[in-house]
């Protein structure tokens, strides 16, 4: 079985570079694709409290027989920021996931108008020091949010999970991550089915390598150094998304794919987003 390469985070722990995301997967339908992914060779599963499918992920892990070998990420629900709520929400996640120690816990959105993310981050660090979480990070944080965490707590996130795909490559934010030792993790890596994979360039490159446009984009992410978590519930697609370790893109192809950038987001702007 082929294993995904791993990347080392700034705390010394390793994370698989390719995993399965379960965003917007119905809780009733979540366990089976997770089981299939684990059989294929995935060892990173990414969920969130807000996805409402942690329990199904926990069920699939418990029945897999390899739960200790799987890197599990979940994210704090937006309405649970603040110390007391964070602690209670974390305990609830661990019950649903059936875990004793969580590999990676992320603040899902900064929600700057609420101004609770620094307090929440300090609580995350408490849980890490207690040994209940191995690594802590954030999701959808912009440069100013990251900088504030560093300035006020001196604790640098291990990961920032952000919208990132060829049309929105986040070059400035990735440069900040590189400067401060934060790993970049890409959500919506394939553009959420909104036309990216129909780009003729991706079809052309894929044809030359006997790969699909989706595989080409995932390879682009891997060679940029991103952690990538494509979502799928289709067994053939789950397998296809993992079959990206037997080819590479040259510098010209990487540059061409990056040239698809439009600067257009699919999701909200974290500087203004505020939702429960």
DOVEX-343384 format. One line per 2 residues: for each residue x, y, z of N, C-alpha, C, O, CB. Coordinates in steps of 0.001 Angstrom, whole numbers. Glycine has a CB too. Layout:
N
X,Y,Z,X,Y,Z,X,Y,Z,X,Y,Z,X,Y,Z; ...
REM end
This chain:
276
841,-1200,0,0,0,0,872,1245,0,1795,1357,806,-949,8,1220; 589,2172,-889,1333,3428,-947,910,4311,221,-275,4401,545,1100,4155,-2304
1878,4956,844,1594,5889,1937,1838,7309,1454,2774,7572,699,2469,5575,3185; 986,8216,1900,1205,9623,1573,2452,10106,2292,2720,9673,3413,-26,10491,1959
3224,10998,1669,4353,11590,2384,3861,12390,3580,2699,12793,3633,5181,12485,1448; 4742,12614,4527,4395,13419,5688,5216,14703,5705,6310,14765,5144,4616,12623,6982
4675,15718,6353,5380,16963,6576,5533,17160,8078,4662,16761,8852,4634,18161,5921; 6630,17771,8488,6881,18017,9897,6414,19412,10281,6819,20401,9670,8366,17843,10218
5566,19486,11290,5058,20766,11766,6071,21433,12701,7068,20823,13088,3710,20576,12484; 5805,22673,13051,6770,23419,13862,6889,22908,15294,7779,23341,16027,6390,24868,13887
6012,21999,15704,6111,21399,17035,6789,20041,17003,6895,19369,18029,4736,21266,17650; 7252,19633,15817,7951,18365,15670,7078,17197,15274,7598,16153,14878,8626,18039,16922
5758,17340,15367,4862,16262,14955,4709,16248,13436,4881,17267,12767,3485,16413,15632; 4383,15076,12912,4230,14919,11466,2766,14781,11085,1962,14219,11829,5017,13706,10972
2439,15303,9913,1086,15222,9380,1142,14667,7961,1967,15123,7170,392,16612,9405; 295,13702,7611,258,13248,6218,-99,14415,5292,-917,15267,5640,-763,12089,6047
520,14442,4118,317,15578,3221,-984,15502,2444,-1437,16509,1901,1459,15676,2261; -1594,14321,2380,-2857,14159,1663,-3841,13409,2550,-3520,12356,3100,-2645,13407,317
-5045,13964,2685,-6053,13325,3521,-7430,13449,2909,-7605,13979,1813,-6047,13926,4911; -8404,12945,3648,-9798,13017,3227,-10517,14063,4069,-10471,14026,5298,-10492,11632,3353
-11184,15003,3388,-12032,15960,4067,-13480,15510,4003,-13900,14904,3017,-11873,17351,3458; -14258,15806,5060,-15658,15382,5085,-16601,16581,5245,-17683,16458,5819,-15887,14375,6223
-16180,17728,4736,-17029,18916,4735,-18310,18651,3936,-18261,18150,2812,-16266,20130,4148; -19453,18993,4532,-20768,18851,3899,-21117,17407,3539,-21940,17175,2654,-20824,19698,2655
-20513,16451,4201,-20916,15062,4022,-21966,14746,5084,-21738,14944,6277,-19686,14084,4120; -23117,14253,4633,-24203,13915,5543,-23697,12935,6599,-23037,11953,6260,-25405,13316,4769
-24001,13191,7890,-23540,12267,8930,-23891,10813,8659,-23114,9916,8986,-24116,12668,10248; -25038,10575,8073,-25451,9202,7784,-24545,8555,6742,-24385,7335,6727,-26900,9175,7302
-23954,9368,5875,-23146,8853,4771,-21640,8962,5023,-20852,8624,4140,-23495,9589,3504; -21225,9421,6196,-19818,9736,6423,-18953,8514,6693,-17834,8435,6187,-19698,10683,7567
-19435,7573,7466,-18578,6473,7908,-18023,5664,6742,-16853,5282,6763,-19348,5560,8837; -18843,5397,5722,-18394,4528,4630,-17244,5137,3831,-16250,4444,3613,-19552,4229,3700
-17319,6403,3378,-16163,6950,2663,-14903,7018,3523,-13794,6883,3006,-16490,8327,2146; -15064,7228,4833,-13881,7214,5697,-13271,5812,5716,-12052,5661,5635,-14246,7669,7140
-14114,4796,5821,-13596,3417,5796,-12884,3120,4482,-11806,2525,4472,-14739,2408,6009; -13490,3537,3375,-12875,3299,2061,-11530,4015,1977,-10547,3448,1500,-13812,3776,919
-11495,5258,2441,-10247,6024,2392,-9151,5337,3208,-8004,5264,2766,-10475,7456,2913; -9490,4843,4370,-8493,4157,5192,-8002,2894,4505,-6819,2565,4587,-9071,3815,6566
-8898,2184,3829,-8492,987,3083,-7559,1334,1931,-6631,584,1628,-9719,253,2548; -7808,2477,1289,-6974,2908,160,-5570,3283,636,-4593,3065,-80,-7625,4106,-567
-5469,3844,1839,-4168,4249,2350,-4133,5622,2989,-3105,6025,3531,-3190,4211,1262; -5241,6346,2935,-5303,7638,3613,-5052,7440,5107,-5522,6478,5715,-6676,8326,3372
-4297,8381,5679,-4076,8340,7123,-4308,9713,7759,-3861,9963,8878,-2655,7853,7428; -4994,10582,7060,-5415,11874,7590,-6901,12045,7297,-7329,11961,6146,-4579,13047,6971
-7687,12285,8350,-9116,12552,8210,-9392,13913,8834,-9015,14172,9977,-9986,11426,8884; -10054,14782,8071,-10328,16143,8524,-11825,16359,8659,-12569,16254,7684,-9724,17174,7556
-12266,16667,9890,-13663,16956,10153,-13745,18250,10943,-12759,18976,11065,-14347,15790,10916; -14934,18536,11483,-15146,19752,12276,-16423,19588,13077,-17328,18854,12680,-15219,21022,11369
-16491,20272,14203,-17722,20238,14989,-18907,20729,14159,-20011,20191,14248,-17573,21090,16261; -18661,21755,13355,-19731,22329,12549,-20210,21428,11423,-21281,21667,10865,-19280,23620,11979
-19438,20391,11072,-19878,19472,10025,-20908,18470,10548,-21635,17854,9769,-18679,18731,9443; -20963,18314,11854,-21925,17414,12499,-21729,15947,12113,-22674,15160,12160,-23330,17839,12148
-20521,15587,11736,-20276,14188,11387,-19093,13594,12149,-18551,12565,11746,-20035,14063,9898; -18690,14237,13248,-17590,13691,14057,-17931,12292,14570,-17067,11416,14595,-17277,14626,15244
-19180,12076,14978,-19551,10776,15521,-19375,9672,14480,-18919,8575,14803,-20996,10804,16020; -19738,9965,13232,-19574,8978,12168,-18097,8731,11879,-17700,7598,11605,-20292,9438,10893
-17284,9778,11938,-15834,9599,11785,-15308,8712,12900,-14518,7801,12652,-15100,10966,11792; -15744,8972,14126,-15324,8146,15251,-15728,6695,15088,-14973,5788,15437,-15897,8686,16526
-16929,6477,14555,-17396,5112,14306,-16494,4403,13302,-16106,3253,13510,-18845,5124,13795; -16159,5099,12205,-15304,4494,11185,-13903,4210,11735,-13314,3172,11435,-15213,5410,9956
-13383,5121,12527,-12061,4908,13117,-12076,3711,14058,-11181,2866,14026,-11598,6165,13868; -13109,3653,14898,-13173,2576,15883,-13262,1205,15217,-12716,229,15731,-14367,2782,16807
-13942,1128,14088,-14119,-161,13416,-12965,-513,12486,-12903,-1621,11952,-15405,-154,12633; -12048,438,12296,-10966,235,11318,-9849,-662,11831,-9181,-1341,11051,-10384,1563,10918
-9649,-663,13138,-8526,-1409,13702,-7204,-694,13607,-6190,-1200,14087,-8409,-2715,13032; -7194,493,12987,-5940,1238,12833,-6082,2673,13333,-5356,3562,12889,-5496,1238,11364
-7007,2898,14248,-7277,4260,14709,-6019,4957,15209,-5865,6164,15018,-8320,4241,15809; -5121,4214,15846,-3903,4823,16386,-2943,5282,15300,-2029,6064,15564,-3200,3848,17293
-3149,4797,14072,-2273,5171,12956,-2839,6315,12122,-2202,6759,11166,-2031,3970,12066; -4026,6794,12474,-4704,7818,11673,-4570,9172,12348,-4798,9311,13550,-6196,7462,11468
-4198,10164,11555,-4079,11542,12029,-5457,12189,11892,-5996,12295,10790,-2977,12347,11221; -6018,12617,13018,-7379,13160,13031,-7354,14645,13363,-6741,15075,14340,-8260,12401,14044
-8035,15411,12529,-8193,16848,12747,-9664,17165,12933,-10508,16664,12190,-7604,17662,11568; -9980,17994,13921,-11290,18590,13987,-11140,20071,14322,-10061,20540,14684,-12173,17867,15026
-12257,20796,14191,-12224,22250,14331,-13310,22696,15297,-14390,22108,15360,-12400,22942,12960; -13003,23748,16049,-13930,24292,17026,-15069,25017,16327,-14841,25838,15439,-13207,25236,17990
-16297,24710,16732,-17459,25397,16184,-17392,26884,16535,-16971,27254,17631,-18771,24767,16715; -17808,27722,15600,-17669,29172,15780,-18335,29672,17058,-17785,30541,17735,-18258,29899,14589
-19495,29146,17397,-20207,29623,18567,-19621,29163,19887,-20133,29524,20947,-21607,29195,18489; -18538,28360,19844,-17953,27809,21071,-16646,28482,21456,-15924,27958,22304,-17723,26329,20911
-16317,29626,20863,-15088,30313,21248,-15219,30909,22647,-16325,31127,23140,-14746,31412,20231; -14068,31171,23281,-14018,31566,24679,-13625,30371,25518,-13959,29238,25171,-15369,32140,25144
-12913,30603,26633,-12286,29506,27362,-13265,28419,27793,-13068,27253,27450,-11587,30043,28566; -14304,28766,28528,-15193,27744,29084,-15918,26963,27991,-16032,25739,28068,-16210,28387,30018
-16403,27668,26983,-17103,26998,25900,-16148,26096,25117,-16527,25000,24704,-17754,28027,24966; -14919,26553,24915,-13937,25752,24183,-13659,24443,24896,-13618,23387,24264,-12639,26531,24001
-13468,24501,26216,-13176,23292,26976,-14323,22292,26888,-14100,21095,26703,-12895,23639,28434; -15542,22785,27022,-16695,21895,26946,-16859,21312,25547,-17158,20129,25388,-17961,22636,27352
-16662,22149,24543,-16809,21683,23161,-15736,20654,22813,-16010,19687,22102,-16739,22869,22185; -14527,20857,23306,-13457,19892,23053,-13795,18540,23661,-13634,17507,23012,-12124,20404,23614
-14265,18542,24908,-14647,17280,25546,-15721,16563,24731,-15678,15342,24579,-15150,17532,26978; -16682,17321,24210,-17753,16720,23420,-17209,16105,22135,-17632,15020,21734,-18823,17763,23091
-16283,16789,21499,-15672,16242,20284,-14947,14938,20564,-15043,13988,19786,-14704,17249,19676; -14231,14892,21659,-13467,13688,21969,-14395,12501,22235,-14068,11364,21895,-12559,13932,23182
-15545,12768,22840,-16507,11684,23031,-17034,11197,21684,-17143,9994,21448,-17674,12144,23928; -17359,12141,20809,-17896,11742,19504,-16857,11011,18665,-17183,10054,17963,-18403,12964,18746
-15618,11455,18734,-14550,10842,17936,-13985,9574,18579,-13250,8825,17935,-13430,11843,17721; -14322,9336,19833,-13857,8163,20582,-12336,8146,20705,-11700,7102,20560,-14338,6875,19904
-11770,9305,20970,-10324,9449,21068,-9919,9876,22474,-10674,10541,23182,-9816,10462,20039; -8717,9480,22858,-8131,9946,24118,-7289,11194,23887,-7271,12103,24716,-7274,8838,24760
-6587,11231,22746,-5741,12370,22384,-6059,12739,20942,-6161,11868,20078,-4209,12040,22566; -6213,14021,20688,-6496,14509,19336,-5197,14954,18680,-4357,15589,19318,-7523,15678,19366
-5035,14620,17403,-3810,14999,16703,-3733,16499,16439,-2691,17116,16657,-3709,14246,15395; -4849,17094,15965,-4803,18507,15592,-6166,19138,15821,-7180,18632,15341,-4367,18678,14117
-6190,20250,16559,-7407,21006,16827,-7220,22393,16230,-6198,23043,16451,-7719,21080,18367; -8218,22841,15470,-8131,24126,14784,-9258,25050,15245,-10380,24600,15480,-8187,23929,13255
-8955,26343,15373,-10000,27356,15483,-10549,27536,14078,-9798,27864,13160,-9456,28725,16090; -11849,27327,13896,-12395,27242,12543,-12365,28581,11798,-12009,28617,10620,-13814,26733,12602
-12728,29668,12460,-12691,31003,11864,-12268,32007,12936,-12580,31799,14109,-14082,31388,11252; -11582,33071,12584,-11158,34043,13604,-12310,34861,14190,-12267,35221,15367,-10140,34981,13013
-13324,35159,13403,-14475,35954,13872,-13996,37215,14600,-14285,37385,15784,-15380,35105,14812; -13276,38092,13915,-12637,39227,14596,-13596,40166,15311,-13203,40807,16286,-11855,40011,13611
-14839,40266,14859,-15789,41146,15542,-16091,40660,16951,-16399,41465,17831,-17081,41249,14744; -16008,39365,17173,-16273,38821,18506,-15054,38952,19412,-15183,39006,20635,-16694,37353,18406
-13871,39003,18805,-12615,39221,19534,-12389,38185,20644,-12013,38529,21765,-12604,40622,20135; -12625,36922,20310,-12403,35843,21277,-11291,34899,20846,-10959,33971,21585,-13682,35059,21482
-10705,35109,19669,-9801,34079,19156,-8488,34001,19924,-7879,32932,19969,-9513,34332,17703; -8026,35102,20532,-6801,35027,21328,-7057,34238,22615,-6261,33375,22985,-6276,36448,21658
-8167,34534,23293,-8535,33769,24488,-8696,32294,24155,-8256,31425,24907,-9832,34316,25103; -9331,32022,23021,-9531,30638,22588,-8195,29964,22298,-7990,28801,22645,-10429,30588,21342
-7310,30685,21677,-5989,30141,21349,-5209,29790,22613,-4531,28763,22652,-5193,31145,20503; -5296,30618,23634,-4630,30317,24900,-5211,29042,25518,-4486,28263,26137,-4771,31504,25881
-6512,28835,25349,-7146,27621,25849,-6663,26401,25083,-6421,25346,25670,-8666,27732,25755; -6524,26547,23780,-5950,25468,22969,-4564,25090,23501,-4239,23909,23620,-5860,25893,21475
-3757,26096,23818,-2402,25835,24303,-2434,25128,25654,-1576,24290,25931,-1610,27143,24411; -3408,25456,26493,-3574,24745,27760,-3831,23261,27503,-3205,22397,28117,-4732,25359,28581
-4752,22979,26596,-5074,21591,26285,-3864,20850,25722,-3657,19668,25997,-6231,21529,25294; -3083,21559,24941,-1862,20938,24391,-884,20607,25515,-312,19517,25541,-1185,21876,23353
-692,21539,26438,232,21296,27544,-271,20189,28463,531,19512,29107,446,22575,28344; -1573,19995,28534,-2143,18906,29330,-2004,17557,28636,-2295,16519,29230,-3609,19182,29623
-1557,17566,27371,-1371,16327,26631,-2627,15792,25981,-2654,14645,25534,-824,15301,27528; -3672,16608,25922,-4927,16152,25324,-4976,16413,23822,-5786,15817,23112,-6104,16833,26000
-4115,17297,23341,-3975,17592,21909,-2484,17575,21593,-1679,18113,22353,-4634,18986,21524; -2122,16962,20484,-712,16962,20102,-302,18271,19425,765,18817,19707,-425,15788,19174
-1155,18765,18535,-815,19969,17774,-2031,20881,17717,-3172,20418,17723,-330,19609,16338; -1774,22178,17663,-2861,23147,17594,-2632,24083,16415,-1497,24415,16073,-2973,23948,18914
-3732,24497,15806,-3631,25362,14638,-4905,26158,14456,-5758,26219,15342,-3334,24546,13384; -5011,26759,13302,-6142,27631,13001,-6612,27349,11580,-5961,26637,10816,-5758,29132,13173
-7750,27921,11254,-8304,27786,9916,-8868,29134,9501,-9516,29819,10293,-9398,26676,9860; -8618,29504,8269,-9177,30751,7710,-8636,32009,8390,-9317,33034,8413,-10691,30735,7827
-7445,31947,8935,-6838,33124,9550,-6049,33907,8507,-5285,33325,7737,-5923,32717,10726; -6233,35222,8481,-5461,36108,7620,-4175,36507,8340,-3985,36192,9515,-6290,37365,7225
-3304,37199,7623,-2004,37578,8192,-2174,38315,9509,-1476,38015,10477,-1220,38449,7208; -3099,39285,9563,-3230,40077,10781,-3699,39251,11970,-3335,39546,13109,-4185,41217,10550
-4500,38224,11722,-4947,37366,12814,-3794,36499,13319,-3618,36334,14526,-6123,36482,12358; -3020,35953,12403,-1860,35157,12785,-850,35995,13550,-315,35565,14572,-1205,34544,11552
-597,37189,13049,388,38051,13696,-33,38389,15123,803,38445,16025,587,39336,12886; -1310,38612,15321,-1786,38922,16670,-1595,37735,17615,-1198,37919,18765,-3263,39328,16631
-1870,36543,17147,-1635,35371,17984,-177,35284,18404,129,35048,19573,-2047,34098,17249; 712,35475,17456,2141,35392,17759,2555,36496,18728,3293,36248,19682,2971,35481,16468
2077,37719,18479,2464,38851,19321,1951,38722,20748,2649,39094,21691,1957,40136,18719; 734,38199,20918,101,38196,22234,281,36900,23009,68,36875,24221,-1350,38471,22083
672,35818,22330,830,34543,23032,2194,33893,22809,2584,33007,23569,-250,33591,22598; 2918,34316,21785,4213,33719,21414,4077,32255,20997,5071,31533,20918,5195,33828,22581
2853,31822,20733,2614,30444,20280,2217,30487,18811,1164,31023,18463,1501,29737,21142; 3048,29932,17965,2812,29959,16519,1958,28759,16122,2299,27631,16479,4157,29959,15733
869,28963,15401,66,27817,14957,888,26831,14134,1756,27225,13356,-1128,28298,14139; 603,25548,14317,1286,24530,13519,779,24535,12088,1529,24251,11153,1096,23143,14139
-509,24863,11920,-1178,24775,10623,-2155,25934,10497,-2758,26350,11486,-1910,23409,10457; -2317,26457,9282,-3441,27323,8953,-4143,26697,7757,-3583,26625,6663,-2977,28803,8647
-5368,26246,7975,-6142,25615,6901,-6972,26705,6215,-7805,27350,6852,-7067,24456,7458; -6742,26904,4926,-7316,28046,4216,-7865,27618,2859,-7472,26587,2313,-6267,29152,4039
-8774,28423,2327,-9188,28215,942,-7981,28417,42,-7322,29455,107,-10349,29179,545; -7688,27438,-793,-6512,27528,-1656,-6687,26581,-2832,-6901,25382,-2652,-5212,27197,-871
-6596,27123,-4024,-6690,26356,-5269,-6046,27213,-6354,-5715,28369,-6091,-8199,25983,-5631; -5858,26689,-7561,-5151,27474,-8579,-5764,28835,-8882,-5044,29762,-9253,-5087,26695,-9835
-7060,28972,-8734,-7668,30278,-8971,-7494,31226,-7790,-7665,32435,-7940,-9138,30114,-9276; -7158,30698,-6631,-6970,31514,-5432,-5777,30954,-4649,-5955,30284,-3632,-8270,31532,-4545
-4565,31231,-5128,-3381,30552,-4594,-2819,31127,-3292,-1905,30541,-2713,-2317,30579,-5613; -3346,32260,-2820,-2967,32784,-1505,-1451,32970,-1351,-873,32534,-355,-3476,31854,-421
-820,33603,-2315,634,33713,-2295,1147,34524,-1112,2132,34137,-482,1117,34334,-3578; 494,35643,-799,951,36466,328,856,35709,1642,1781,35741,2453,134,37754,413
-256,35035,1848,-442,34295,3090,518,33114,3169,1054,32828,4240,-1887,33809,3210; 740,32432,2065,1693,31319,2070,3108,31803,2379,3878,31103,3037,1671,30594,719
3448,32995,1904,4764,33557,2204,4901,33834,3700,5956,33590,4287,4995,34851,1397; 3832,34343,4313,3852,34577,5764,4012,33254,6494,4789,33158,7444,2559,35299,6231
3283,32232,6059,3407,30912,6672,4857,30420,6598,5413,29952,7592,2461,29905,5980; 5452,30529,5429,6826,30056,5256,7784,30804,6169,8707,30210,6726,7264,30209,3802
7572,32084,6321,8444,32913,7159,8338,32528,8634,9318,32625,9373,8095,34392,6982; 7158,32094,9063,6921,31821,10478,6802,30335,10815,6518,29981,11959,5679,32521,10913
7017,29471,9832,6998,28035,10108,5620,27441,10290,5455,26464,11021,7788,27761,11312; 4621,28024,9627,3257,27528,9688,2984,26697,8430,3226,27169,7320,2236,28706,9821
2492,25483,8588,2139,24683,7414,836,25198,6803,-100,25565,7512,2005,23185,7792; 802,25214,5485,-404,25603,4751,-1206,24359,4414,-688,23412,3822,-48,26392,3460
-2487,24370,4799,-3390,23269,4455,-4523,23843,3614,-5110,24865,3967,-3945,22549,5744; -4825,23185,2508,-5770,23724,1533,-7137,23070,1644,-7275,21853,1517,-5232,23545,130
-8167,23917,1890,-9533,23420,1697,-10057,23937,355,-9545,24915,-189,-10473,23867,2877; -11075,23272,-160,-11540,23510,-1538,-10368,23399,-2517,-10236,24240,-3407,-12214,24913,-1660
-9519,22386,-2374,-8317,22315,-3212,-8602,22138,-4686,-7769,22472,-5530,-7454,21198,-2755; -9790,21608,-5006,-10165,21372,-6400,-11206,22381,-6890,-11800,22197,-7952,-10703,19954,-6564
-11423,23441,-6117,-12328,24495,-6552,-13796,24187,-6380,-14644,24845,-6982,-12075,24797,-7956; -14112,23178,-5552,-15500,22845,-5212,-16398,22619,-6434,-17585,22944,-6402,-16085,23945,-4367
-15842,22073,-7489,-16655,21732,-8651,-17234,22923,-9393,-18259,22799,-10063,-17758,20855,-8231; -16586,24076,-9280,-17126,25280,-9905,-16338,25690,-11147,-16065,26870,-11367,-17136,26420,-8906
-15986,24707,-11939,-15410,24989,-13242,-13909,24875,-13356,-13389,24815,-14470,-15789,26312,-13636; -13189,24843,-12243,-11727,24785,-12315,-11256,23576,-13102,-10359,23694,-13937,-11128,24756,-10916
-11846,22417,-12851,-11347,21188,-13473,-11693,21090,-14953,-11257,20162,-15635,-11903,19987,-12750; -12475,22045,-15453,-12771,22093,-16887,-11763,22945,-17648,-11863,23087,-18867,-14175,22632,-17116
-10797,23511,-16937,-9786,24333,-17605,-9013,23488,-18633,-8489,22431,-18280,-8808,24953,-16561; -8933,23934,-19893,-8211,23168,-20923,-6762,22870,-20544,-6242,21805,-20875,-8236,23923,-22234
-6119,23791,-19862,-4728,23569,-19464,-4596,22313,-18608,-3682,21513,-18810,-4189,24785,-18701; -5500,22141,-17658,-5416,20987,-16774,-5700,19695,-17522,-5082,18664,-17259,-6383,21139,-15614
-6639,19760,-18453,-6923,18595,-19292,-5704,18226,-20122,-5356,17051,-20245,-8127,18867,-20207; -5057,19241,-20692,-3884,19000,-21544,-2736,18395,-20745,-2124,17421,-21181,-3426,20307,-22207
-2443,18960,-19589,-1357,18426,-18766,-1708,17008,-18312,-859,16117,-18327,-1090,19345,-17536; -2953,16809,-17912,-3372,15487,-17471,-3250,14442,-18564,-2817,13318,-18309,-4785,15537,-16979
-3630,14807,-19775,-3547,13864,-20890,-2099,13441,-21121,-1831,12280,-21433,-4135,14487,-22173; -1183,14363,-20972,229,14049,-21215,804,13108,-20153,1838,12478,-20374,1049,15335,-21258
144,13015,-19023,645,12186,-17924,-296,11036,-17580,-75,10308,-16612,870,13040,-16696; -1348,10881,-18383,-2359,9859,-18151,-3005,10038,-16777,-3211,9076,-16038,-1741,8458,-18272
-3318,11289,-16457,-3935,11636,-15187,-5128,12554,-15434,-5224,13192,-16483,-2911,12309,-14243; -6021,12615,-14475,-7186,13489,-14591,-6816,14927,-14204,-5790,15144,-13560,-8341,12971,-13703
-7638,15907,-14589,-7398,17284,-14138,-7337,17388,-12615,-6525,18146,-12084,-8489,18207,-14670; -8175,16644,-11911,-8145,16687,-10450,-6803,16189,-9915,-6254,16774,-8981,-9290,15847,-9866
-6279,15128,-10492,-4987,14618,-10050,-3875,15623,-10329,-2939,15750,-9540,-4679,13288,-10736; -3972,16327,-11435,-2978,17356,-11757,-3003,18460,-10709,-1953,18909,-10250,-3235,17945,-13162
-4200,18897,-10333,-4305,19973,-9333,-3796,19498,-7975,-3111,20247,-7278,-5767,20461,-9211; -4118,18277,-7595,-3620,17772,-6321,-2102,17671,-6326,-1451,17927,-5314,-4235,16413,-6012
-1543,17293,-7476,-79,17229,-7572,531,18630,-7447,1583,18800,-6831,349,16575,-8912; -130,19622,-8029,307,21020,-7895,368,21415,-6422,1340,22029,-5980,-646,21970,-8666
-662,21066,-5669,-671,21356,-4231,495,20687,-3527,1206,21325,-2752,-1987,20903,-3601; 694,19403,-3793,1746,18664,-3110,3114,19279,-3381,3937,19405,-2474,1731,17201,-3541
3348,19657,-4626,4658,20219,-4967,4842,21640,-4439,5973,22106,-4306,4848,20210,-6472; 3742,22335,-4137,3853,23624,-3462,4191,23451,-1982,4628,24395,-1324,2553,24411,-3613
3989,22252,-1470,4231,21993,-58,2993,22100,797,3090,22148,2023,5256,22928,454; 1820,22140,170,567,22212,918,158,20842,1443,439,19820,819,-543,22788,42
-510,20830,2595,-1315,19687,2991,-2653,19852,2289,-3179,20962,2217,-1479,19587,4562; -3207,18771,1774,-4402,18896,941,-5429,17845,1348,-5084,16687,1583,-4046,18753,-559
-6709,18263,1433,-7753,17374,1978,-8976,17356,1054,-10034,17860,1431,-8170,17830,3409; -8851,16786,-143,-10007,16733,-1037,-11150,15929,-428,-10934,14909,227,-9609,16132,-2380
-12354,16403,-655,-13558,15718,-170,-14164,14884,-1294,-14243,15333,-2438,-14600,16739,371; -14584,13685,-966,-15361,12879,-1897,-16065,11786,-1121,-15564,11311,-102,-14465,12279,-3009
-17236,11387,-1612,-17925,10217,-1061,-17985,9100,-2098,-18543,8036,-1830,-19350,10591,-595; -17421,9333,-3265,-17444,8367,-4357,-16207,7480,-4290,-15094,7997,-4384,-17525,9085,-5721
-16355,6173,-4132,-15177,5310,-3973,-14128,5480,-5062,-12937,5552,-4760,-15608,3882,-3938; -14548,5547,-6332,-13567,5678,-7413,-12819,6998,-7323,-11628,7058,-7625,-14253,5561,-8773
-13503,8049,-6912,-12860,9352,-6784,-11920,9396,-5584,-10858,10015,-5642,-13912,10448,-6664; -12312,8740,-4504,-11430,8665,-3331,-10126,7983,-3722,-9044,8420,-3331,-12118,7897,-2159
-10239,6901,-4504,-9031,6191,-4949,-8224,7047,-5922,-6999,7111,-5828,-9405,4850,-5611; -8902,7695,-6845,-8213,8531,-7829,-7448,9663,-7154,-6309,9952,-7522,-9212,9103,-8836
-8063,10296,-6179,-7415,11421,-5502,-6156,11008,-4757,-5286,11840,-4502,-8380,12068,-4538; -6049,9732,-4406,-4853,9261,-3700,-3767,8789,-4656,-2629,8556,-4246,-5218,8137,-2751
-4120,8647,-5931,-3184,8114,-6931,-2409,9259,-7591,-2498,9479,-8799,-3944,7282,-8008; -1657,9974,-6770,-961,11177,-7266,517,11192,-6892,1158,12243,-6914,-1631,12432,-6721
1052,10027,-6549,2430,9979,-6080,3386,9342,-7095,4563,9136,-6800,2493,9219,-4780; 2872,9030,-8297,3713,8358,-9289,4002,9245,-10501,4396,8750,-11557,3048,7069,-9745
3805,10555,-10347,4154,11475,-11435,4497,12819,-10818,4274,13041,-9628,2984,11613,-12475; 5038,13708,-11626,5381,15039,-11133,5134,16059,-12234,5014,15721,-13412,6857,15094,-10654
5063,17306,-11818,4922,18437,-12732,6259,19149,-12829,6959,19305,-11829,3804,19415,-12260; 6611,19578,-14024,7867,20335,-14138,7611,21804,-13794,6471,22215,-13577,8467,20205,-15577
8686,22579,-13749,8568,23979,-13331,7628,24762,-14239,6858,25601,-13770,9941,24641,-13317; 7692,24487,-15530,6839,25218,-16468,5369,24896,-16218,4522,25789,-16255,7219,24880,-17920
5065,23622,-15965,3675,23234,-15695,3178,23836,-14385,2037,24292,-14302,3545,21707,-15651; 4028,23838,-13368,3648,24462,-12098,3322,25944,-12319,2335,26452,-11787,4785,24304,-11048
4143,26620,-13092,3939,28043,-13360,2654,28271,-14155,1914,29219,-13891,5140,28621,-14122; 2397,27406,-15119,1173,27545,-15919,-76,27374,-15056,-1043,28122,-15200,1162,26520,-17062
-50,26398,-14171,-1207,26173,-13307,-1403,27352,-12359,-2531,27788,-12130,-1041,24867,-12508; -317,27863,-11816,-424,29042,-10954,-944,30245,-11727,-1544,31156,-11155,933,29372,-10330
-708,30236,-13031,-1193,31325,-13877,-2704,31337,-14065,-3239,32268,-14668,-539,31247,-15212; -3405,30317,-13559,-4865,30297,-13614,-5499,31194,-12552,-6721,31330,-12499,-5367,28876,-13448
-4674,31798,-11717,-5179,32611,-10611,-6045,33761,-11104,-5699,34464,-12053,-4023,33154,-9789; -7175,33933,-10438,-8062,35065,-10698,-8205,35962,-9470,-8642,37108,-9574,-9436,34566,-11141
-7828,35423,-8294,-7993,36166,-7050,-9389,36075,-6470,-9688,36723,-5467,-7648,37593,-7270; -10250,35276,-7090,-11643,35180,-6639,-11801,34075,-5596,-11391,32934,-5808,-12580,34917,-7835
-12402,34440,-4472,-12698,33465,-3429,-13969,32678,-3763,-14849,33169,-4470,-12848,34166,-2069; -14047,31461,-3247,-15289,30697,-3255,-16038,30892,-1943,-17269,30884,-1916,-15005,29204,-3493
-15303,31065,-873,-15879,31225,456,-15785,32662,927,-15342,33542,189,-15187,30309,1446; -16213,32897,2181,-16213,34261,2713,-14816,34758,3068,-13869,33982,3193,-17097,34333,3933
-14719,36068,3224,-13474,36701,3630,-13366,36628,5154,-14252,37122,5851,-13406,38180,3129; -12294,36022,5689,-12170,35872,7144,-12061,37199,7893,-12263,37238,9107,-10967,35031,7460
-11752,38260,7202,-11652,39563,7863,-13040,40111,8234,-13159,40960,9117,-10914,40565,6952; -14073,39627,7564,-15417,40137,7805,-16423,39055,8179,-17516,39370,8648,-15899,40862,6592
-16076,37793,7980,-17017,36697,8217,-17375,36579,9693,-16504,36659,10560,-16431,35377,7718; -18649,36391,9968,-19123,36220,11338,-20399,35376,11306,-21462,35858,10917,-19380,37606,12027
-20280,34114,11718,-21428,33219,11710,-21276,32197,12805,-20159,31838,13176,-21587,32532,10350; -22385,31728,13324,-22346,30734,14385,-22126,29329,13840,-22069,28371,14610,-23625,30781,15186
REM end
